[in-house]
Amino acid sequence: KGWADLLESWKPREISIPARSTHHEILVAPGGSVSWQWALVGSSITFQVQRQTGTGASEMVLQPTECHFHDLEEPIFGRAMAQKPTEFHFSWDNSASHWSKKLLLRLEVSSTGNSP
């Protein structure tokens, strides 16, 4: 059972993002780091990451960026550090599109700073 659980944790989630909508994910990191790895099955979407600490201050980790995929390509990945408890807000903006998108996503919180 241990190997099955480990392999399952490595698999990305498949998320359908409807046309004219935005998909949001929030991860809370007590400290350490947050890492992301994602891809689309073709097409493009605008992606951004913000962080918010307990004081309510918000900071852009990654400015809104349009990401293009022509086929199943290498995923986009990144990591951000959290010195204290921090909420990370991820968003995939599909609001300008008439088509739904399939997002393959892995998000991970780590106290050691390891990537997904």
Phi and psi in radians as a Rosetta constraint file:
Dihedral C 1 N 2 CA 2 C 2 CIRCULARHARMONIC -1.025 0.35
Dihedral N 2 CA 2 C 2 N 3 CIRCULARHARMONIC -0.801 0.35
Dihedral C 2 N 3 CA 3 C 3 CIRCULARHARMONIC -1.164 0.35
Dihedral N 3 CA 3 C 3 N 4 CIRCULARHARMONIC -0.689 0.35
Dihedral C 3 N 4 CA 4 C 4 CIRCULARHARMONIC -1.077 0.35
Dihedral N 4 CA 4 C 4 N 5 CIRCULARHARMONIC -0.745 0.35
Dihedral C 4 N 5 CA 5 C 5 CIRCULARHARMONIC -1.117 0.35
Dihedral N 5 CA 5 C 5 N 6 CIRCULARHARMONIC -0.730 0.35
Dihedral C 5 N 6 CA 6 C 6 CIRCULARHARMONIC -1.128 0.35
Dihedral N 6 CA 6 C 6 N 7 CIRCULARHARMONIC -0.808 0.35
Dihedral C 6 N 7 CA 7 C 7 CIRCULARHARMONIC -1.089 0.35
Dihedral N 7 CA 7 C 7 N 8 CIRCULARHARMONIC -0.708 0.35
Dihedral C 7 N 8 CA 8 C 8 CIRCULARHARMONIC -1.081 0.35
Dihedral N 8 CA 8 C 8 N 9 CIRCULARHARMONIC -0.674 0.35
Dihedral C 8 N 9 CA 9 C 9 CIRCULARHARMONIC -1.188 0.35
Dihedral N 9 CA 9 C 9 N 10 CIRCULARHARMONIC -0.406 0.35
Dihedral C 9 N 10 CA 10 C 10 CIRCULARHARMONIC -1.419 0.35
Dihedral N 10 CA 10 C 10 N 11 CIRCULARHARMONIC -0.362 0.35
Dihedral C 10 N 11 CA 11 C 11 CIRCULARHARMONIC -1.282 0.35
Dihedral N 11 CA 11 C 11 N 12 CIRCULARHARMONIC 2.420 0.35
Dihedral C 11 N 12 CA 12 C 12 CIRCULARHARMONIC -1.313 0.35
Dihedral N 12 CA 12 C 12 N 13 CIRCULARHARMONIC 2.694 0.35
Dihedral C 12 N 13 CA 13 C 13 CIRCULARHARMONIC -1.441 0.35
Dihedral N 13 CA 13 C 13 N 14 CIRCULARHARMONIC 2.544 0.35
Dihedral C 13 N 14 CA 14 C 14 CIRCULARHARMONIC -1.768 0.35
Dihedral N 14 CA 14 C 14 N 15 CIRCULARHARMONIC 2.148 0.35
Dihedral C 14 N 15 CA 15 C 15 CIRCULARHARMONIC -2.207 0.35
Dihedral N 15 CA 15 C 15 N 16 CIRCULARHARMONIC 2.237 0.35
Dihedral C 15 N 16 CA 16 C 16 CIRCULARHARMONIC -1.601 0.35
Dihedral N 16 CA 16 C 16 N 17 CIRCULARHARMONIC 2.183 0.35
Dihedral C 16 N 17 CA 17 C 17 CIRCULARHARMONIC -1.869 0.35
Dihedral N 17 CA 17 C 17 N 18 CIRCULARHARMONIC 1.939 0.35
Dihedral C 17 N 18 CA 18 C 18 CIRCULARHARMONIC -1.092 0.35
Dihedral N 18 CA 18 C 18 N 19 CIRCULARHARMONIC 2.761 0.35
Dihedral C 18 N 19 CA 19 C 19 CIRCULARHARMONIC -1.008 0.35
Dihedral N 19 CA 19 C 19 N 20 CIRCULARHARMONIC 2.568 0.35
Dihedral C 19 N 20 CA 20 C 20 CIRCULARHARMONIC 1.008 0.35
Dihedral N 20 CA 20 C 20 N 21 CIRCULARHARMONIC 0.650 0.35
Dihedral C 20 N 21 CA 21 C 21 CIRCULARHARMONIC -2.477 0.35
Dihedral N 21 CA 21 C 21 N 22 CIRCULARHARMONIC 3.012 0.35
Dihedral C 21 N 22 CA 22 C 22 CIRCULARHARMONIC -2.229 0.35
Dihedral N 22 CA 22 C 22 N 23 CIRCULARHARMONIC 2.379 0.35
Dihedral C 22 N 23 CA 23 C 23 CIRCULARHARMONIC -1.788 0.35
Dihedral N 23 CA 23 C 23 N 24 CIRCULARHARMONIC 2.318 0.35
Dihedral C 23 N 24 CA 24 C 24 CIRCULARHARMONIC -2.102 0.35
Dihedral N 24 CA 24 C 24 N 25 CIRCULARHARMONIC 2.512 0.35
Dihedral C 24 N 25 CA 25 C 25 CIRCULARHARMONIC -2.331 0.35
Dihedral N 25 CA 25 C 25 N 26 CIRCULARHARMONIC 2.476 0.35
Dihedral C 25 N 26 CA 26 C 26 CIRCULARHARMONIC -2.193 0.35
Dihedral N 26 CA 26 C 26 N 27 CIRCULARHARMONIC 2.266 0.35
Dihedral C 26 N 27 CA 27 C 27 CIRCULARHARMONIC -2.096 0.35
Dihedral N 27 CA 27 C 27 N 28 CIRCULARHARMONIC 2.386 0.35
Dihedral C 27 N 28 CA 28 C 28 CIRCULARHARMONIC -1.851 0.35
Dihedral N 28 CA 28 C 28 N 29 CIRCULARHARMONIC 2.156 0.35
Dihedral C 28 N 29 CA 29 C 29 CIRCULARHARMONIC -1.946 0.35
Dihedral N 29 CA 29 C 29 N 30 CIRCULARHARMONIC 2.136 0.35
Dihedral C 29 N 30 CA 30 C 30 CIRCULARHARMONIC -1.254 0.35
Dihedral N 30 CA 30 C 30 N 31 CIRCULARHARMONIC -0.228 0.35
Dihedral C 30 N 31 CA 31 C 31 CIRCULARHARMONIC 2.749 0.35
Dihedral N 31 CA 31 C 31 N 32 CIRCULARHARMONIC 3.115 0.35
Dihedral C 31 N 32 CA 32 C 32 CIRCULARHARMONIC 1.511 0.35
Dihedral N 32 CA 32 C 32 N 33 CIRCULARHARMONIC -2.186 0.35
Dihedral C 32 N 33 CA 33 C 33 CIRCULARHARMONIC -2.558 0.35
Dihedral N 33 CA 33 C 33 N 34 CIRCULARHARMONIC 2.837 0.35
Dihedral C 33 N 34 CA 34 C 34 CIRCULARHARMONIC -2.127 0.35
Dihedral N 34 CA 34 C 34 N 35 CIRCULARHARMONIC 2.349 0.35
Dihedral C 34 N 35 CA 35 C 35 CIRCULARHARMONIC -2.222 0.35
Dihedral N 35 CA 35 C 35 N 36 CIRCULARHARMONIC 2.653 0.35
Dihedral C 35 N 36 CA 36 C 36 CIRCULARHARMONIC -2.361 0.35
Dihedral N 36 CA 36 C 36 N 37 CIRCULARHARMONIC 2.638 0.35
Dihedral C 36 N 37 CA 37 C 37 CIRCULARHARMONIC -2.620 0.35
Dihedral N 37 CA 37 C 37 N 38 CIRCULARHARMONIC 2.173 0.35
Dihedral C 37 N 38 CA 38 C 38 CIRCULARHARMONIC -2.708 0.35
Dihedral N 38 CA 38 C 38 N 39 CIRCULARHARMONIC 2.800 0.35
Dihedral C 38 N 39 CA 39 C 39 CIRCULARHARMONIC -2.681 0.35
Dihedral N 39 CA 39 C 39 N 40 CIRCULARHARMONIC 2.776 0.35
Dihedral C 39 N 40 CA 40 C 40 CIRCULARHARMONIC -1.888 0.35
Dihedral N 40 CA 40 C 40 N 41 CIRCULARHARMONIC 2.683 0.35
Dihedral C 40 N 41 CA 41 C 41 CIRCULARHARMONIC -1.532 0.35
Dihedral N 41 CA 41 C 41 N 42 CIRCULARHARMONIC 1.428 0.35
Dihedral C 41 N 42 CA 42 C 42 CIRCULARHARMONIC 1.328 0.35
Dihedral N 42 CA 42 C 42 N 43 CIRCULARHARMONIC 2.901 0.35
Dihedral C 42 N 43 CA 43 C 43 CIRCULARHARMONIC 1.429 0.35
Dihedral N 43 CA 43 C 43 N 44 CIRCULARHARMONIC -2.840 0.35
Dihedral C 43 N 44 CA 44 C 44 CIRCULARHARMONIC -2.506 0.35
Dihedral N 44 CA 44 C 44 N 45 CIRCULARHARMONIC 2.828 0.35
Dihedral C 44 N 45 CA 45 C 45 CIRCULARHARMONIC -2.788 0.35
Dihedral N 45 CA 45 C 45 N 46 CIRCULARHARMONIC 2.722 0.35
Dihedral C 45 N 46 CA 46 C 46 CIRCULARHARMONIC -1.692 0.35
Dihedral N 46 CA 46 C 46 N 47 CIRCULARHARMONIC 2.247 0.35
Dihedral C 46 N 47 CA 47 C 47 CIRCULARHARMONIC -2.120 0.35
Dihedral N 47 CA 47 C 47 N 48 CIRCULARHARMONIC 2.477 0.35
Dihedral C 47 N 48 CA 48 C 48 CIRCULARHARMONIC -2.624 0.35
Dihedral N 48 CA 48 C 48 N 49 CIRCULARHARMONIC 2.775 0.35
Dihedral C 48 N 49 CA 49 C 49 CIRCULARHARMONIC -2.357 0.35
Dihedral N 49 CA 49 C 49 N 50 CIRCULARHARMONIC 2.293 0.35
Dihedral C 49 N 50 CA 50 C 50 CIRCULARHARMONIC -2.187 0.35
Dihedral N 50 CA 50 C 50 N 51 CIRCULARHARMONIC 2.711 0.35
Dihedral C 50 N 51 CA 51 C 51 CIRCULARHARMONIC -2.185 0.35
Dihedral N 51 CA 51 C 51 N 52 CIRCULARHARMONIC 2.572 0.35
Dihedral C 51 N 52 CA 52 C 52 CIRCULARHARMONIC -2.379 0.35
Dihedral N 52 CA 52 C 52 N 53 CIRCULARHARMONIC 2.184 0.35
Dihedral C 52 N 53 CA 53 C 53 CIRCULARHARMONIC -1.611 0.35
Dihedral N 53 CA 53 C 53 N 54 CIRCULARHARMONIC 3.081 0.35
Dihedral C 53 N 54 CA 54 C 54 CIRCULARHARMONIC -1.053 0.35
Dihedral N 54 CA 54 C 54 N 55 CIRCULARHARMONIC -0.353 0.35
Dihedral C 54 N 55 CA 55 C 55 CIRCULARHARMONIC -1.350 0.35
Dihedral N 55 CA 55 C 55 N 56 CIRCULARHARMONIC -0.175 0.35
Dihedral C 55 N 56 CA 56 C 56 CIRCULARHARMONIC 1.611 0.35
Dihedral N 56 CA 56 C 56 N 57 CIRCULARHARMONIC -0.114 0.35
Dihedral C 56 N 57 CA 57 C 57 CIRCULARHARMONIC -1.200 0.35
Dihedral N 57 CA 57 C 57 N 58 CIRCULARHARMONIC 2.400 0.35
Dihedral C 57 N 58 CA 58 C 58 CIRCULARHARMONIC -1.985 0.35
Dihedral N 58 CA 58 C 58 N 59 CIRCULARHARMONIC 2.433 0.35
Dihedral C 58 N 59 CA 59 C 59 CIRCULARHARMONIC -2.391 0.35
Dihedral N 59 CA 59 C 59 N 60 CIRCULARHARMONIC 2.390 0.35
Dihedral C 59 N 60 CA 60 C 60 CIRCULARHARMONIC -1.379 0.35
Dihedral N 60 CA 60 C 60 N 61 CIRCULARHARMONIC 2.110 0.35
Dihedral C 60 N 61 CA 61 C 61 CIRCULARHARMONIC -1.511 0.35
Dihedral N 61 CA 61 C 61 N 62 CIRCULARHARMONIC -0.742 0.35
Dihedral C 61 N 62 CA 62 C 62 CIRCULARHARMONIC -2.392 0.35
Dihedral N 62 CA 62 C 62 N 63 CIRCULARHARMONIC 2.054 0.35
Dihedral C 62 N 63 CA 63 C 63 CIRCULARHARMONIC -1.060 0.35
Dihedral N 63 CA 63 C 63 N 64 CIRCULARHARMONIC 2.687 0.35
Dihedral C 63 N 64 CA 64 C 64 CIRCULARHARMONIC -0.952 0.35
Dihedral N 64 CA 64 C 64 N 65 CIRCULARHARMONIC 2.175 0.35
Dihedral C 64 N 65 CA 65 C 65 CIRCULARHARMONIC -2.322 0.35
Dihedral N 65 CA 65 C 65 N 66 CIRCULARHARMONIC 2.269 0.35
Dihedral C 65 N 66 CA 66 C 66 CIRCULARHARMONIC -1.417 0.35
Dihedral N 66 CA 66 C 66 N 67 CIRCULARHARMONIC 2.167 0.35
Dihedral C 66 N 67 CA 67 C 67 CIRCULARHARMONIC -1.945 0.35
Dihedral N 67 CA 67 C 67 N 68 CIRCULARHARMONIC 2.263 0.35
Dihedral C 67 N 68 CA 68 C 68 CIRCULARHARMONIC -1.918 0.35
Dihedral N 68 CA 68 C 68 N 69 CIRCULARHARMONIC 2.411 0.35
Dihedral C 68 N 69 CA 69 C 69 CIRCULARHARMONIC -2.286 0.35
Dihedral N 69 CA 69 C 69 N 70 CIRCULARHARMONIC 2.224 0.35
Dihedral C 69 N 70 CA 70 C 70 CIRCULARHARMONIC -1.654 0.35
Dihedral N 70 CA 70 C 70 N 71 CIRCULARHARMONIC -0.381 0.35
Dihedral C 70 N 71 CA 71 C 71 CIRCULARHARMONIC -2.783 0.35
Dihedral N 71 CA 71 C 71 N 72 CIRCULARHARMONIC -2.855 0.35
Dihedral C 71 N 72 CA 72 C 72 CIRCULARHARMONIC -1.371 0.35
Dihedral N 72 CA 72 C 72 N 73 CIRCULARHARMONIC 1.667 0.35
Dihedral C 72 N 73 CA 73 C 73 CIRCULARHARMONIC -1.828 0.35
Dihedral N 73 CA 73 C 73 N 74 CIRCULARHARMONIC -3.122 0.35
Dihedral C 73 N 74 CA 74 C 74 CIRCULARHARMONIC -0.989 0.35
Dihedral N 74 CA 74 C 74 N 75 CIRCULARHARMONIC 2.411 0.35
Dihedral C 74 N 75 CA 75 C 75 CIRCULARHARMONIC -1.240 0.35
Dihedral N 75 CA 75 C 75 N 76 CIRCULARHARMONIC 2.804 0.35
Dihedral C 75 N 76 CA 76 C 76 CIRCULARHARMONIC -1.531 0.35
Dihedral N 76 CA 76 C 76 N 77 CIRCULARHARMONIC 2.336 0.35
Dihedral C 76 N 77 CA 77 C 77 CIRCULARHARMONIC -2.407 0.35
Dihedral N 77 CA 77 C 77 N 78 CIRCULARHARMONIC 2.766 0.35
Dihedral C 77 N 78 CA 78 C 78 CIRCULARHARMONIC -2.948 0.35
Dihedral N 78 CA 78 C 78 N 79 CIRCULARHARMONIC 3.033 0.35
Dihedral C 78 N 79 CA 79 C 79 CIRCULARHARMONIC -2.625 0.35
Dihedral N 79 CA 79 C 79 N 80 CIRCULARHARMONIC 2.548 0.35
Dihedral C 79 N 80 CA 80 C 80 CIRCULARHARMONIC -2.345 0.35
Dihedral N 80 CA 80 C 80 N 81 CIRCULARHARMONIC 2.486 0.35
Dihedral C 80 N 81 CA 81 C 81 CIRCULARHARMONIC -1.585 0.35
Dihedral N 81 CA 81 C 81 N 82 CIRCULARHARMONIC 2.659 0.35
Dihedral C 81 N 82 CA 82 C 82 CIRCULARHARMONIC -2.310 0.35
Dihedral N 82 CA 82 C 82 N 83 CIRCULARHARMONIC 1.896 0.35
Dihedral C 82 N 83 CA 83 C 83 CIRCULARHARMONIC -1.317 0.35
Dihedral N 83 CA 83 C 83 N 84 CIRCULARHARMONIC -0.467 0.35
Dihedral C 83 N 84 CA 84 C 84 CIRCULARHARMONIC -2.428 0.35
Dihedral N 84 CA 84 C 84 N 85 CIRCULARHARMONIC 3.014 0.35
Dihedral C 84 N 85 CA 85 C 85 CIRCULARHARMONIC -0.900 0.35
Dihedral N 85 CA 85 C 85 N 86 CIRCULARHARMONIC 2.197 0.35
Dihedral C 85 N 86 CA 86 C 86 CIRCULARHARMONIC -2.470 0.35
Dihedral N 86 CA 86 C 86 N 87 CIRCULARHARMONIC 2.462 0.35
Dihedral C 86 N 87 CA 87 C 87 CIRCULARHARMONIC -1.725 0.35
Dihedral N 87 CA 87 C 87 N 88 CIRCULARHARMONIC 2.233 0.35
Dihedral C 87 N 88 CA 88 C 88 CIRCULARHARMONIC -1.867 0.35
Dihedral N 88 CA 88 C 88 N 89 CIRCULARHARMONIC 2.245 0.35
Dihedral C 88 N 89 CA 89 C 89 CIRCULARHARMONIC -1.938 0.35
Dihedral N 89 CA 89 C 89 N 90 CIRCULARHARMONIC 2.073 0.35
Dihedral C 89 N 90 CA 90 C 90 CIRCULARHARMONIC -1.886 0.35
Dihedral N 90 CA 90 C 90 N 91 CIRCULARHARMONIC 2.417 0.35
Dihedral C 90 N 91 CA 91 C 91 CIRCULARHARMONIC -2.479 0.35
Dihedral N 91 CA 91 C 91 N 92 CIRCULARHARMONIC 2.460 0.35
Dihedral C 91 N 92 CA 92 C 92 CIRCULARHARMONIC -2.059 0.35
Dihedral N 92 CA 92 C 92 N 93 CIRCULARHARMONIC 1.895 0.35
Dihedral C 92 N 93 CA 93 C 93 CIRCULARHARMONIC -1.661 0.35
Dihedral N 93 CA 93 C 93 N 94 CIRCULARHARMONIC 1.942 0.35
Dihedral C 93 N 94 CA 94 C 94 CIRCULARHARMONIC -1.964 0.35
Dihedral N 94 CA 94 C 94 N 95 CIRCULARHARMONIC 0.340 0.35
Dihedral C 94 N 95 CA 95 C 95 CIRCULARHARMONIC -1.191 0.35
Dihedral N 95 CA 95 C 95 N 96 CIRCULARHARMONIC -0.361 0.35
Dihedral C 95 N 96 CA 96 C 96 CIRCULARHARMONIC -1.581 0.35
Dihedral N 96 CA 96 C 96 N 97 CIRCULARHARMONIC -0.034 0.35
Dihedral C 96 N 97 CA 97 C 97 CIRCULARHARMONIC -1.767 0.35
Dihedral N 97 CA 97 C 97 N 98 CIRCULARHARMONIC 2.569 0.35
Dihedral C 97 N 98 CA 98 C 98 CIRCULARHARMONIC -1.575 0.35
Dihedral N 98 CA 98 C 98 N 99 CIRCULARHARMONIC -0.018 0.35
Dihedral C 98 N 99 CA 99 C 99 CIRCULARHARMONIC -2.088 0.35
Dihedral N 99 CA 99 C 99 N 100 CIRCULARHARMONIC 2.539 0.35
Dihedral C 99 N 100 CA 100 C 100 CIRCULARHARMONIC -1.345 0.35
Dihedral N 100 CA 100 C 100 N 101 CIRCULARHARMONIC 2.785 0.35
Dihedral C 100 N 101 CA 101 C 101 CIRCULARHARMONIC -2.241 0.35
Dihedral N 101 CA 101 C 101 N 102 CIRCULARHARMONIC 2.608 0.35
Dihedral C 101 N 102 CA 102 C 102 CIRCULARHARMONIC -1.854 0.35
Dihedral N 102 CA 102 C 102 N 103 CIRCULARHARMONIC 2.045 0.35
Dihedral C 102 N 103 CA 103 C 103 CIRCULARHARMONIC -1.752 0.35
Dihedral N 103 CA 103 C 103 N 104 CIRCULARHARMONIC 2.264 0.35
Dihedral C 103 N 104 CA 104 C 104 CIRCULARHARMONIC -1.846 0.35
Dihedral N 104 CA 104 C 104 N 105 CIRCULARHARMONIC 2.066 0.35
Dihedral C 104 N 105 CA 105 C 105 CIRCULARHARMONIC -2.359 0.35
Dihedral N 105 CA 105 C 105 N 106 CIRCULARHARMONIC 2.383 0.35
Dihedral C 105 N 106 CA 106 C 106 CIRCULARHARMONIC -2.295 0.35
Dihedral N 106 CA 106 C 106 N 107 CIRCULARHARMONIC 2.197 0.35
Dihedral C 106 N 107 CA 107 C 107 CIRCULARHARMONIC -2.137 0.35
Dihedral N 107 CA 107 C 107 N 108 CIRCULARHARMONIC 2.515 0.35
Dihedral C 107 N 108 CA 108 C 108 CIRCULARHARMONIC -2.578 0.35
Dihedral N 108 CA 108 C 108 N 109 CIRCULARHARMONIC 2.412 0.35
Dihedral C 108 N 109 CA 109 C 109 CIRCULARHARMONIC -1.837 0.35
Dihedral N 109 CA 109 C 109 N 110 CIRCULARHARMONIC 2.318 0.35
Dihedral C 109 N 110 CA 110 C 110 CIRCULARHARMONIC -2.387 0.35
Dihedral N 110 CA 110 C 110 N 111 CIRCULARHARMONIC 2.369 0.35
Dihedral C 110 N 111 CA 111 C 111 CIRCULARHARMONIC -1.478 0.35
Dihedral N 111 CA 111 C 111 N 112 CIRCULARHARMONIC -0.188 0.35
Dihedral C 111 N 112 CA 112 C 112 CIRCULARHARMONIC -1.812 0.35
Dihedral N 112 CA 112 C 112 N 113 CIRCULARHARMONIC -0.169 0.35
Dihedral C 112 N 113 CA 113 C 113 CIRCULARHARMONIC 1.515 0.35
Dihedral N 113 CA 113 C 113 N 114 CIRCULARHARMONIC 0.263 0.35
Dihedral C 113 N 114 CA 114 C 114 CIRCULARHARMONIC -1.292 0.35
Dihedral N 114 CA 114 C 114 N 115 CIRCULARHARMONIC 2.594 0.35
Dihedral C 114 N 115 CA 115 C 115 CIRCULARHARMONIC -1.454 0.35
Dihedral N 115 CA 115 C 115 N 116 CIRCULARHARMONIC 2.848 0.35
